[in-house]
Amino acid sequence: MMTEKDMVNDYLSSLKSSLTGYASAISESSNPELRKTFQQMRDADEQRQQKLAQFAIQKGYYQPAAQAQQSQIQQVYSQLQGGGQQQQQGMQQGMQNNQGMRM
């Protein structure tokens, strides 16, 4: 028999999986109405997940990680910003290379 803790954790895991699935479906959907439906479903599951996570924390079923220090947040932010710029530069360079090959 499953305990309440097991059921909560199982449902949280299922919600996490569905949110990942919605992200894929949304990004791959070319039909605007279908995309909007997936977004609404994702939003509802995000709200469910947030409420259930709060319940799990209150019951002691889940311990969130300690909050990061501001310096740690800034370091990750800087790394992500740099990575995004590098990716954009790489894409621009790739496009320039492709244009040169089309002669």
C-alpha positions, 0 to 999 in steps of 0.5 A: 500500500502506498503512503501519502508521501509516496502518492504525493511524490509520485504525482509531483514526478508525473507533473514534472514529466507532463510539464516537460512534454508540454514544453516539447509540444508547444515548441513543435506545434504549428497550429496556433489554437493547439499551441494555446491549448497546450499552453493552458494545460501547461499553466494548469499543471504548473499551478497544480505542481506549485500547490502540491509542492507547498503541501509536500513541504508543509508535511515534510515530504519534500525538502527544497534546496537551500536558497542560493546566495546572491553572489552565486546567482550573479555568477550563474547569470553571468555564465548564462549570458556569456553562453548565450552571446557565444551561441549567437555569435556562432550562429551568425558566423555559421550563417556568414559561412553558408552565404559564402558557400552559395556563390 
